[in-house]
Amino acid sequence: MLYQIYVTYIVPLTILIPVLIALKNYSFLTKPLKTIFWFLIFSGTANVINLILISTHHYTATLFHIYTIFEFLFISLFYSQFYSKKHQNIIYSIITGFTVLCIVNYLFIQNKIEFNTYTRPLEAIIIIIYSMLYILNQHNDEQNWSDYIYNWVNTGILLYFASCLFMFIFSNYLINAERSVTMAVWSAHDTLLVLQYILFAVGFYKCKTHRITSTY
């Protein structure tokens, strides 16, 4: 009972924390932060659709295939805005190639009732690389780590995708696992998602009180 309340109500509603803070400070948001804001709007909408599908006993795997494409798009666009036009074009090419792979995977490799355990881990690996490159390219020594708004967003993204990588790989195996195992894994996943939302919220909150400059 507590598990169902947690994953069905508490976790989905937690997304309202960063969304409401972002709305309050929207005029202070930079383009990268606005990209994350609209990603949260998309993610929240997808989650509502997912809950409706579950309540009406429909398969949700197709939604995960679609969600992965747009999740990768938003996060890639977030990181692209720290680079020059040349490097942005590389990221745009990666987005295009990944989208094609997702469509091929959905139509010809993993059927409509399987989770996308090939493309979702690939997405996670690429996003982890984005995040690590962001950290390696930090050159701002004048500010404390906590004062730099994008650090909070990047940490949320890295924490979530690095921690959930193996869960993405074994998602289809979890379908037939013992209920206790499934509950433990998905509870951990949802807790990491909540932490990501909180870190995003801190970034949105700080954008009003701190001057934002690019590190690239």
Secondary structure, 3 states (H helix, E strand, C coil): CHHHHHHHHHHHHHCHHHHHHHHHCHHHCCHHHHHHHHHHHHHHHHHHHHHHHHHCCCCCHHHHHHHHHHHHHHHHHHHHCCCCHHHHHHHHHHHHHHHHHHHHHHHHHCCCCCCCCCHHHHHHHHHHHHHHHHHHCCCCCCCCHHHCHHHHHHHHHHHHHHHHHHHHHCHHHHCCCCHHHHHHHHHHHHHHHHHHHHHHHHHHHHCCCCCCCCCC
